[in-house]
Amino acid sequence: MSKRKLYTKAALTVCLVTGLFVPLDFQETKAQSNNEDYDFTISPKPKSIEKTGNGFPLNPKVGIVTEKDTDAMALLEVKGALEKAGVNKIIESDINNPLPDAPVLIWVGEFKDEDELKIVEENVGIQNIDINHKEGYIVSSGKSNGDKKDIVIVGNDAAGTFYGAETFKHILIEREGTDWIPEVEIKDWPTMPIRGAIEGFYGKPWSHEDRLSQLDFYGEHKMNSYIYAPKDDPYHRDKWREPYPEEKIKEIEELVKTAQKNHVTFTFAISPGNTITFSSDAELQVLMNKAQAMWDVGVKSFALFLDDINPSLRSPQDRAMFGIDANASAKAQAYLLNRFNEQFIKTHEGAERLITVPTEYYQANTSPYRKTFAELVQSDIVVQWTGIGVVAPSITSADADKIHGIFKHDLLIWDNYPVNDFDRNKLFLGPLVGRDSNLTPEHGVIGLTANPMNEAEASKIPLFTVADYTWNPESYDANYSLEQSIKEFAGDAAEPLKVFVDSSYAAGLNNSKEPFSENLKPLIDKFWAAYESGNVKEGADDLLNEFIKLKNTPHQLRNTLDNKNFLEEVNPYLNKMELYGFAGEAAIKMVLAEQENDTQAAMEQKTLLQNTMTEMAKIPQKLSLGVIPTFLDRVINGKNLAEGKIAKASSSEVSWLTPDLAVDGNNTTRWASLYTNNQWISVDLGQIYSINKVILNWENAYGKQYKIQVSQDGNQWTDVYTELNSNGGTDEIEIPSTEARFVRMQGIQRASSWGYSLYEFKVFETRN
């Protein structure tokens, strides 16, 4: 029977010989003697862990002692872990029966009965087994009052026992011969009461297979919540009145059962706000009928969502009942929520608290809507909140205090990370960052559910870090958590996956940080410095190796990573990464050939580079490799005169989307304007140049119509190009050679309701 590899578990490494908590590199441990270090990792990181001895070998014969109501899934997890570890005989016994005759005994359960607890304490030598925290557990190994070796997995409740079993799986150490059990005492519990994910994105919903896999993943990582709310499930939003087809009901029933096995609360959400008549008894009954169908297949948690809707009351019946002032929509929504709460939630014994999302869910301040909503919505209803901003770069306890003071309801964070429905051609694989460690009930926050990407398997990489954060935010280390996530997800393919993650990392949460670009940037600078000194070979080798790494990584991942669904999800990104590598390699060889006056070789490499860039342009997916397009542009067009120069703009959408980000040489950072047509951005080149090319690399908010203007003094502007039908992406604009110091993009007409947004604004000198 095969044994699990230790790279499949992550987040805490413990040196059991010294007893120190040391963040060592993850490794597979193969112990040989009692004098060796035995390293293991636990995810999420426990609150407390103490070494109590060196450990002992796991005998092929093991006894398991349970109580009457020991959690079935916890028991299955323990037995499965033992079988993977090579145990070939498991003897089970109830605690009130004679103990199994086995060298190793594992006690699994809650053991809250005083007589049963006394039996545990007398046999294993532990006094005062006391777990006061919901979902908390103790895992203790090695203590015993007799010749046997004992392992105790005791939970405060069924979920705690299950989580203890998950931790037990982590501490089993593979070695030659018999697997090893370290002697430790772990006391653990979660900080956030609610921890999980909300499938709340726009676009193609996850498949049934995806959801089942996600629920297993949540259980393994001690996440206890999943909210079903895919915006483009028609029966969730547009056709909310219509019952689900029978086959869909069966799928949801299977999801509910899988969630229950993993101690995950399955919340069924409905979003009726666009079309419902809030005051209608008939509409309320349709809503309750929809919920009842879910209740009948085991759903015990419900949400009514009112986000992303037109708050205006369309129904004459609603306008007559609630009025037409700024408070009307809040009154109507509160009326519906309260009636559903009273007539459905409170009439169904065992139902969880109702959850809602108000229409004003991200704003920073109060409003007439919010005041009325807070006053009228019943106090036991949970309010979801995204932080300040739809995708909040940070969520602080001060933010929570402020918003809790406005809504006066318990807040459940709807964290719009790592969701990518607003930029479907990017992946956000970096860790969760920017969230305070004390987002707790003391600040009005009862938990966090992360909105994942449309790509379900890829979402597991950042969701691993969400699980770490929500369980133990006090000890959360984002970078370390991501490292462990990669190792668990990829196993032997961890190294190439890290390259891919570092190339798909940048997001608003981490200031568009690009780990791979950070490695490339000094090498690119070194390359150009060597080029300008006339000896480009000195700076070429290291940079060339990085491009070769990009070129080879997709092949390595496809051949070593055993995750078909993930590889299908990221296939276009891998294709683009490979092309980036080919392009960079050709660019370096072209420059080397030029300096060696090998015209033929230079032309061959230039043709290869241009053809590769053409192929790259056909792939809309984007990687976090913002410095590479700038490098390639310079190879082909010469130096970008705008890079690093002073840029000004008519406005910035927010304080962190400033004009300097459009001239920083990075195609991931960006400037964005306010939401009006007459907006502009200009760059001061520092002196007068003869220029003949401008490149605009647009974000999704692009200019449909705009002008390129030039000036020598920054006051008098001349039109040199007018675009009347741009389709976004990259606009490469050839203009007649002209003398200019200042260059400006003057917007005429936006392509969307947003403003204008540029990743890069590039200007090139006329070349002979």
C-alpha positions in Angstrom: 0.0 0.0 0.0 1.5 3.3 -1.1 2.3 5.9 1.6 1.5 9.5 1.3 4.2 12.0 0.5 4.8 14.7 3.1 4.6 17.4 0.6 0.9 17.1 0.6 0.5 18.9 3.9 1.7 22.3 4.9 1.8 25.4 7.1 3.8 24.6 10.2 7.2 22.9 10.5 8.3 21.7 14.0 11.7 20.5 15.0 10.9 17.7 17.4 14.4 17.2 18.7 14.9 20.8 19.9 11.2 21.5 20.6 11.6 24.9 18.8 9.1 26.3 16.3 11.3 26.8 13.3 10.0 27.6 9.8 12.2 25.1 8.0 12.0 24.3 4.3 9.4 21.6 3.6 10.9 18.2 3.2 10.0 14.6 3.2 11.4 13.1 6.4 12.8 9.5 6.4 13.8 8.8 10.0 16.4 6.2 10.9 16.8 6.5 14.7 15.5 8.2 17.8 18.3 10.8 17.5 17.1 12.3 14.2 14.9 15.3 13.7 11.4 14.5 12.7 9.8 17.3 10.7 6.1 17.7 9.9 3.8 20.4 8.8 0.3 21.3 9.8 -2.2 23.3 7.9 -3.6 25.6 9.1 -1.1 26.5 11.8 -2.3 25.4 15.3 -2.7 27.8 18.2 -0.4 25.7 20.5 2.0 22.8 20.0 4.4 21.3 22.5 7.0 18.6 22.1 6.6 16.0 24.9 9.1 13.3 23.7 11.0 11.9 20.7 8.2 9.8 19.4 7.6 6.2 18.6 7.1 3.8 15.6 3.6 3.2 14.4 3.0 -0.5 14.8 1.2 -2.4 11.9 -1.4 -3.3 14.5 -3.4 -0.4 16.0 -6.5 -0.2 18.2 -9.1 2.6 17.9 -11.3 3.5 20.9 -14.4 5.5 20.2 -17.5 6.6 22.0 -21.1 6.1 20.8 -21.3 9.3 18.9 -17.8 9.7 17.6 -17.9 11.7 14.3 -18.1 9.2 11.5 -16.0 11.3 9.1 -13.3 11.8 11.8 -13.1 8.1 12.3 -12.8 7.5 8.5 -10.1 10.1 8.2 -8.1 8.4 11.0 -8.5 4.9 9.6 -7.6 6.1 6.1 -4.4 7.8 7.4 -3.4 4.6 9.2 -3.9 2.5 6.1 -1.8 4.9 4.0 0.8 4.7 6.7 1.1 0.9 6.4 -1.1 -0.3 9.3 -2.6 -3.6 8.2 -4.7 -4.4 11.2 -7.1 -2.0 12.9 -9.1 -3.2 16.0 -12.1 -1.0 16.9 -13.8 -0.8 20.3 -16.3 1.3 22.2 -14.8 3.0 25.3 -17.2 1.1 27.5 -16.0 -2.3 26.2 -12.6 -3.9 26.9 -9.7 -2.0 25.3 -8.2 -3.5 22.1 -5.1 -5.6 22.5 -2.8 -3.5 20.4 0.6 -1.8 20.9 -0.8 1.6 19.9 -4.3 2.9 20.9 -5.9 5.9 19.3 -8.8 7.5 21.3 -11.2 9.4 19.0 -14.2 11.4 20.1 -15.6 14.1 22.3 -15.7 12.1 25.5 -17.9 14.6 27.4 -19.4 11.9 29.6 -17.6 12.1 32.9 -17.2 8.4 33.3 -15.8 8.1 29.7 -13.5 11.0 30.2 -12.2 9.5 33.4 -11.3 6.3 31.4 -9.4 8.3 28.9 -7.5 10.3 31.5 -6.6 7.2 33.5 -5.3 5.3 30.5 -3.4 8.0 28.7 -2.0 10.0 31.6 -3.6 13.3 30.6 -5.4 15.3 33.3 -8.0 17.9 32.8 -8.8 17.4 29.1 -10.6 20.7 28.6 -11.6 22.3 25.3 -13.6 25.4 25.6 -13.6 26.6 22.1 -16.2 25.7 19.4 -14.5 23.5 16.8 -11.5 23.2 19.0 -9.6 20.0 19.5 -6.6 18.3 21.3 -4.2 15.9 19.6 -1.8 14.3 22.1 0.5 11.4 21.3 2.9 9.3 23.3 1.5 9.7 26.9 0.5 6.5 28.5 0.0 4.9 32.0 0.9 1.5 30.7 3.0 -0.3 28.1 0.9 0.8 25.2 1.4 4.0 23.3 -1.6 6.2 23.2 -2.8 8.9 20.8 -5.7 11.1 21.8 -7.9 13.0 19.3 -10.5 14.8 21.3 -12.8 17.5 20.0 -15.0 20.0 21.7 -17.7 19.0 19.2 -18.0 16.8 16.1 -16.3 19.4 13.9 -13.4 19.7 16.4 -13.0 15.9 16.4 -12.9 16.0 12.6 -10.3 18.7 12.6 -8.3 16.8 15.1 -8.3 13.9 12.7 -7.1 16.1 9.9 -4.2 17.3 12.1 -3.4 13.7 13.0 -3.0 13.0 9.3 -0.4 15.8 9.1 1.8 14.5 12.0 2.3 11.0 10.6 5.9 10.9 9.4 7.0 8.6 6.6 10.3 6.8 7.1 11.9 3.6 6.0 10.3 0.7 7.8 7.5 1.7 10.1 6.1 5.2 10.0 6.8 7.4 13.0 4.6 9.3 15.4 6.1 12.3 17.1 5.2 12.9 20.7 3.4 16.2 20.8 0.5 17.9 22.4 -1.5 20.2 20.1 -4.3 22.4 21.4 -6.1 24.2 18.6 -9.2 26.2 17.7 -10.3 28.7 15.1 -10.2 32.5 15.5 -12.9 33.2 12.9 -16.3 31.4 13.5 -17.1 31.3 9.8 -14.4 30.4 7.3 -14.9 29.5 3.7 -15.8 30.5 0.2 -18.7 32.0 -1.7 -19.2 30.9 -5.3 -20.4 34.4 -6.1 -18.7 35.3 -9.4 -20.1 36.3 -12.8 -19.4 34.0 -15.7 -19.7 30.3 -16.2 -20.4 28.6 -12.9 -18.4 25.8 -11.5 -19.2 22.3 -12.6 -20.7 19.7 -10.2 -17.4 17.9 -10.1 -15.6 21.2 -9.3 -17.9 21.8 -6.3 -17.5 18.3 -4.9 -13.8 18.7 -5.1 -14.0 22.1 -3.4 -16.0 20.8 -0.5 -13.4 18.1 0.2 -10.7 20.7 0.0 -12.5 22.9 2.5 -12.9 20.0 5.0 -9.2 19.2 4.7 -8.2 22.8 5.4 -10.7 23.4 8.3 -13.0 25.7 6.3 -16.6 25.4 7.4 -18.7 27.4 5.0 -19.7 27.3 1.3 -22.2 29.7 -0.1 -23.9 28.8 -3.4 -24.5 32.0 -5.3 -23.2 31.8 -8.9 -24.4 35.0 -10.6 -24.9 33.3 -13.9 -26.9 30.3 -12.6 -30.2 31.4 -14.1 -32.2 29.9 -11.4 -30.3 31.8 -8.8 -30.8 35.3 -10.2 -32.7 35.9 -13.5 -35.1 32.9 -13.2 -35.3 32.9 -9.4 -39.0 32.3 -9.5 -38.6 29.0 -11.4 -37.9 25.8 -9.5 -34.7 24.0 -10.2 -35.0 21.0 -12.6 -35.0 17.6 -10.9 -31.5 16.7 -12.0 -30.2 19.9 -10.5 -32.0 19.2 -7.2 -30.2 15.9 -7.1 -26.9 17.5 -7.6 -27.5 20.0 -4.8 -28.5 17.2 -2.5 -25.2 15.4 -3.2 -23.4 18.7 -2.6 -25.2 19.1 0.8 -24.3 15.6 1.9 -20.7 16.1 0.8 -20.6 19.4 2.7 -22.0 17.7 5.8 -19.4 15.0 5.7 -16.7 17.7 5.6 -18.3 19.8 8.4 -19.1 22.6 5.9 -22.3 24.6 6.1 -23.9 24.7 2.7 -25.7 28.0 2.3 -28.2 28.3 -0.6 -28.5 31.9 -1.8 -31.2 33.5 -4.0 -30.8 36.9 -5.7 -34.3 38.1 -6.6 -33.7 41.9 -6.3 -33.8 42.8 -9.9 -37.4 41.7 -10.6 -39.2 40.9 -7.3 -42.1 42.9 -6.0 -41.0 43.3 -2.4 -44.4 43.8 -0.9 -46.1 40.9 -2.7 -47.4 38.0 -0.7 -47.4 35.8 -3.8 -43.7 36.6 -4.5 -42.8 35.8 -0.9 -44.5 32.5 -1.2 -42.6 31.7 -4.4 -39.4 32.6 -2.6 -40.3 30.3 0.3 -41.2 27.5 -2.1 -37.8 27.7 -3.7 -36.2 27.6 -0.2 -38.4 24.7 0.9 -37.2 22.6 -2.1 -33.7 23.2 -0.8 -34.6 22.4 2.8 -36.1 19.1 1.6 -32.7 18.0 0.4 -30.9 19.0 3.5 -30.0 22.7 3.2 -30.2 24.4 6.6 -28.6 27.8 5.7 -30.1 30.5 3.4 -29.2 33.9 2.0 -31.2 36.5 0.2 -28.8 38.7 -1.8 -29.6 42.3 -2.9 -26.2 43.3 -4.4 -25.6 44.6 -7.9 -29.2 45.6 -8.6 -31.0 48.8 -9.5 -32.3 50.0 -6.2 -35.2 51.9 -7.7 -38.6 50.4 -7.0 -40.2 49.4 -10.3 -43.4 48.0 -9.0 -46.3 50.5 -8.5 -47.4 48.3 -5.5 -43.9 48.8 -3.9 -43.9 52.5 -4.6 -47.3 52.9 -3.1 -46.2 51.0 0.0 -42.7 52.3 0.5 -42.6 55.6 -1.2 -40.0 57.0 -3.7 -37.5 58.7 -1.4 -33.9 57.7 -0.8 -35.0 55.3 1.9 -37.6 53.5 -0.1 -35.5 50.6 -1.4 -34.1 50.0 2.1 -37.6 49.9 3.5 -38.7 47.4 0.8 -35.7 45.2 1.2 -36.1 45.1 5.0 -39.7 44.2 4.6 -38.9 41.2 2.4 -35.9 40.1 4.6 -37.9 40.3 7.8 -40.9 38.4 6.5 -38.7 35.7 5.0 -36.9 35.5 8.3 -40.1 35.2 10.3 -42.1 33.0 8.0 -39.4 30.6 6.8 -36.2 30.7 8.8 -37.9 30.8 12.2 -40.5 28.2 11.3 -37.8 25.7 10.4 -36.1 24.2 13.4 -32.4 24.0 13.0 -32.1 26.7 10.3 -29.1 28.9 10.5 -29.3 32.7 10.7 -30.4 34.4 7.5 -27.6 36.1 5.5 -28.0 39.0 3.2 -26.0 41.5 1.1 -27.3 45.0 1.0 -27.3 47.0 -2.2 -24.7 49.4 -0.7 -22.3 46.8 0.3 -18.8 48.4 -0.3 -19.1 52.1 0.3 -17.1 53.8 3.0 -19.7 56.0 4.6 -23.3 56.0 5.8 -26.3 57.0 3.6 -30.1 57.3 3.9 -30.3 53.8 2.5 -27.9 52.4 5.0 -29.5 54.2 8.0 -32.9 52.8 7.1 -31.6 49.3 6.3 -29.8 49.2 9.7 -32.8 50.4 11.6 -35.4 48.1 10.0 -33.7 44.8 9.2 -34.0 42.4 12.1 -31.0 42.2 14.3 -30.3 38.5 13.9 -29.8 38.7 10.2 -26.2 38.6 9.1 -24.9 41.3 6.7 -22.2 40.5 4.2 -19.7 43.2 3.4 -16.7 43.3 1.0 -14.6 45.8 2.9 -14.4 49.3 1.7 -14.3 48.9 -2.1 -15.6 46.1 -4.2 -12.1 44.5 -4.2 -10.7 46.0 -1.1 -6.9 46.3 -1.1 -7.1 46.1 2.7 -9.7 45.4 5.4 -8.8 46.7 8.8 -10.4 46.4 12.2 -11.0 50.1 12.1 -12.9 49.6 8.8 -14.9 46.9 10.5 -15.7 49.1 13.5 -16.9 51.8 11.2 -19.1 49.7 9.0 -20.4 47.7 12.0 -21.4 51.0 13.6 -23.3 51.9 10.4 -25.1 48.6 9.8 -25.4 47.5 13.5 -25.5 43.9 12.4 -23.0 41.1 12.5 -20.7 41.3 9.5 -19.6 38.4 7.4 -16.9 39.5 5.0 -17.5 38.7 1.3 -13.9 39.0 0.3 -13.5 39.6 -3.5 -10.2 37.8 -3.6 -9.1 35.9 -5.6 -12.1 36.4 -7.9 -11.3 37.4 -11.5 -14.7 37.9 -13.1 -13.9 41.6 -13.5 -10.7 40.6 -15.5 -11.3 37.3 -17.0 -8.0 37.1 -18.7 -5.9 37.1 -15.5 -5.3 34.6 -12.7 -4.7 35.8 -9.1 -2.6 33.1 -7.5 -0.9 35.1 -4.8 -1.7 34.8 -1.1 -4.4 36.7 0.7 -2.9 39.9 2.2 -4.0 43.2 3.6 -6.4 41.8 6.2 -5.9 42.7 9.8 -5.3 39.8 12.3 -8.1 41.0 14.6 -11.1 40.9 12.3 -13.1 39.2 15.1 -16.6 39.4 16.7 -15.2 42.1 19.0 -15.0 44.3 15.8 -18.4 43.0 14.5 -16.9 40.4 12.1 -18.0 36.8 12.5 -16.1 35.4 9.6 -14.8 35.6 6.0 -15.9 33.9 2.8 -13.6 34.3 -0.2 -15.0 34.7 -3.7 -12.9 32.5 -5.8 -12.0 32.5 -9.5 -14.0 30.9 -12.3 -11.1 28.5 -12.5 -11.9 26.1 -9.6 -8.7 24.1 -9.4 -6.5 27.2 -9.7 -8.5 28.8 -6.9 -7.3 26.2 -4.5 -3.8 27.8 -4.5 -4.9 31.1 -2.9 -7.8 29.5 -1.0 -5.2 27.5 0.9 -3.9 30.8 2.2 -7.4 32.0 3.0 -7.9 28.9 5.2 -4.6 29.6 7.0 -5.6 33.2 7.6 -9.2 32.6 8.8 -8.2 29.8 11.2 -5.2 31.5 12.8 -4.8 35.1 11.6 -2.6 36.0 14.6 0.2 33.8 13.2 -0.6 34.1 9.5 2.5 34.5 7.3 1.2 35.1 3.7 4.5 34.2 1.9 5.1 31.1 3.9 1.5 30.0 3.5 1.7 30.4 -0.3 4.9 28.3 -0.4 3.2 25.5 1.5 0.1 25.8 -0.7 2.3 25.3 -3.8 4.0 22.3 -2.3 0.8 20.6 -1.3 -0.9 21.4 -4.6 2.0 20.3 -6.9 4.1 17.8 -5.0 7.1 17.0 -7.3 6.0 19.7 -9.6 6.3 22.4 -7.0 9.3 24.2 -8.6 7.7 24.8 -12.0 4.4 25.6 -10.4 6.1 28.3 -8.3 7.4 29.9 -11.5 3.9 29.9 -12.9 2.4 31.3 -9.7 5.1 34.0 -9.6 4.0 34.8 -13.1 0.3 35.0 -12.2 0.5 36.8 -9.0 -0.2 40.5 -9.4 -3.4 41.9 -7.9 -4.7 45.0 -6.3 -4.3 43.4 -2.9 -0.5 43.2 -3.3 0.1 46.5 -5.2 0.4 44.5 -8.4 3.5 42.8 -7.1 5.2 40.5 -9.7 7.7 38.1 -8.1 9.0 36.9 -11.5 9.3 40.4 -12.8 11.1 41.4 -9.7 13.8 38.8 -10.5 13.9 39.9 -14.1 14.1 43.7 -13.6 17.7 43.9 -12.3 18.8 41.5 -15.0 17.2 43.6 -17.7 18.8 46.7 -16.3 22.2 44.9 -16.2 21.6 43.8 -19.8 20.9 47.3 -21.1 23.8 48.8 -19.1 26.1 46.3 -20.7 24.6 47.1 -24.1 25.2 50.8 -23.7 28.8 50.1 -22.6 29.4 48.1 -25.8 29.7 44.7 -24.2 26.2 43.2 -24.0 27.5 39.7 -23.5 28.3 40.5 -19.9 24.7 41.0 -19.1 23.2 38.4 -21.4 23.6 35.0 -19.8 21.6 35.4 -16.6 18.7 37.1 -18.4 18.8 34.4 -21.1 18.5 31.7 -18.4 15.4 33.3 -17.0 13.7 33.4 -20.4 14.7 29.8 -21.0 13.0 29.0 -17.6 9.8 30.6 -18.8 10.0 28.7 -22.1 10.5 25.3 -20.3 8.1 25.7 -17.4 4.9 24.9 -19.2 6.4 21.6 -20.5 7.6 20.7 -17.1 4.2 21.4 -15.5 2.3 19.4 -18.1 4.7 16.4 -17.6 4.9 16.4 -13.8 1.7 17.8 -12.4 -1.0 15.2 -12.0 -4.0 17.5 -12.2 -5.8 17.4 -15.5 -8.5 20.0 -14.6 -5.9 22.5 -13.5 -3.8 22.1 -16.6 -6.9 22.6 -18.8 -7.9 25.7 -16.9 -4.5 27.3 -17.2 -3.6 26.0 -20.7 -3.7 29.4 -22.5 -1.6 31.0 -19.8 1.0 28.2 -20.2 1.0 28.7 -23.9 1.6 32.4 -23.4 4.3 31.8 -20.9 6.1 29.6 -23.4 5.9 32.3 -26.0 7.2 34.9 -23.6 10.2 32.6 -23.1 10.8 32.2 -26.9 10.4 35.9 -27.5 12.9 36.9 -24.8 15.4 34.3 -26.0 15.1 35.6 -29.6 15.3 39.2 -28.4 18.6 38.6 -26.6 20.1 36.7 -29.5 19.0 39.5 -31.8 20.8 42.2 -29.8 23.9 40.0 -29.4 24.0 39.5 -33.2 23.6 43.2 -33.8 26.6 44.0 -31.6 28.6 41.4 -33.4 27.5 43.0 -36.8 26.0 39.6 -37.8 23.3 41.2 -39.9 21.8 37.9 -41.2 21.6 36.3 -37.7 20.1 39.6 -36.3 17.4 39.6 -39.0 16.6 35.9 -38.4 16.1 36.5 -34.7 14.1 39.7 -35.3 11.8 37.8 -37.6 11.4 35.1 -35.0 10.8 37.7 -32.3 8.2 39.5 -34.4 6.4 36.3 -35.3 6.4 35.2 -31.7 5.0 38.5 -30.6 2.2 38.2 -33.2 1.3 34.8 -31.8 1.4 36.2 -28.2 -1.0 39.0 -29.2 -3.6 36.3 -30.3 -3.8 35.0 -26.7 -5.8 37.4 -24.6 -4.8 35.8 -21.3 -2.3 37.9 -19.3 0.5 37.0 -17.0 2.2 39.1 -14.3 5.3 39.7 -16.4 4.9 43.4 -16.9 8.5 44.2 -17.5 8.8 41.8 -20.5 6.7 43.7 -23.0 8.7 46.8 -22.2 11.9 44.9 -22.8 10.7 43.5 -26.1 9.5 46.9 -27.3 12.9 48.4 -26.6 14.6 45.6 -28.6 12.4 46.3 -31.6 11.6 50.0 -31.3 14.5 51.5 -29.3 14.3 53.0 -25.9 10.9 54.1 -24.5 11.4 57.8 -23.9 8.4 58.0 -21.5 9.6 55.4 -19.1 10.4 56.8 -15.7 9.5 60.4 -16.8 7.0 62.8 -15.1 3.4 62.0 -16.0 0.3 64.1 -15.2 -3.4 63.4 -15.7 -6.7 65.2 -15.5 -7.7 62.9 -12.7 -7.2 59.5 -10.9 -10.1 57.2 -10.2 -8.6 56.4 -6.7 -5.4 57.5 -4.9 -3.4 54.4 -5.9 -4.1 54.5 -9.7 -1.8 57.4 -10.4 -0.4 58.6 -13.8 3.1 57.7 -12.9 2.1 54.0 -13.1 1.5 54.3 -16.8 5.2 55.2 -17.4 6.9 52.9 -14.9 7.9 50.3 -17.5 5.5 47.7 -16.0 2.5 46.4 -18.0 0.7 45.3 -14.9 0.5 48.5 -12.9 -1.9 51.2 -14.3 -3.4 54.6 -14.3 -7.2 55.1 -14.3 -9.2 58.3 -14.7 -12.6 59.4 -13.3 -15.7 58.2 -15.2 -16.1 61.0 -17.7 -15.1 61.4 -21.4 -13.0 64.5 -21.2 -10.0 63.0 -19.5 -6.3 63.0 -20.4 -2.8 61.8 -19.5 0.4 63.4 -20.6 4.1 62.7 -20.2 7.1 65.1 -20.1 10.0 63.5 -22.0 12.4 65.9 -20.3 13.7 67.5 -23.5 12.6 67.8 -27.2 12.9 64.7 -29.2 12.0 63.7 -32.7 9.3 61.0 -32.2 7.3 58.9 -34.6 5.6 56.1 -32.5 3.3 55.9 -29.5 2.1 52.7 -27.9 -1.0 52.6 -25.6 -1.5 49.5 -23.6 -5.1 49.7 -22.4 -6.8 48.1 -19.5 -10.4 46.9 -20.0 -11.5 50.5 -19.5 -10.1 51.8 -22.8 -10.7 54.9 -25.0 -13.0 54.2 -28.0 -12.1 57.6 -29.4 -9.1 59.7 -28.5 -6.4 62.0 -29.8 -2.6 61.9 -29.6 -1.3 65.4 -29.1 2.2 66.8 -28.8 3.7 70.0 -27.5 7.1 71.6 -27.0 6.1 73.8 -24.0 3.2 71.9 -22.4 0.8 74.7 -23.2 0.2 74.7 -26.9 -1.0 71.3 -28.2 -1.1 69.9 -31.7 -3.1 66.9 -32.8 -1.0 64.3 -34.6 -3.3 61.4 -34.5 -7.1 60.8 -34.0 -8.6 57.3 -33.2 -12.3 57.0 -33.8 -12.8 53.2 -33.3 -10.3 51.6 -31.0 -11.0 48.1 -29.8 -8.7 48.3 -26.8 -5.8 46.0 -26.1 -2.6 47.5 -27.5 -2.8 50.4 -29.9 0.5 50.9 -31.8 0.4 54.3 -33.4 2.8 55.5 -36.2 2.9 59.2 -36.5 4.9 61.5 -38.8 8.2 62.4 -37.3 7.6 65.5 -35.1 9.6 67.5 -32.6 8.1 67.3 -29.1 8.8 67.3 -25.4 5.3 66.6 -24.2 2.9 63.9 -25.4 -0.7 63.5 -24.4 -3.6 61.1 -24.8 -6.7 63.2 -24.9 -9.9 61.2 -24.4 -12.9 61.8 -26.6 -15.2 58.9 -25.9 -14.9 56.0 -23.4 -15.6 52.5 -24.4 -17.4 51.7 -21.1 -19.1 53.3 -18.1 -15.6 53.3 -16.4 -13.0 55.9 -17.2 -9.8 55.6 -19.2 -7.1 53.2 -17.9 -3.7 52.6 -19.3 -1.1 50.0 -18.2 1.6 51.8 -20.2 1.9 54.9 -22.3 5.1 54.6 -24.4 6.8 57.1 -26.7 9.6 56.2 -29.1 12.3 58.3 -30.8 12.5 58.4 -34.6 15.0 55.8 -35.8 17.0 56.0 -39.0 
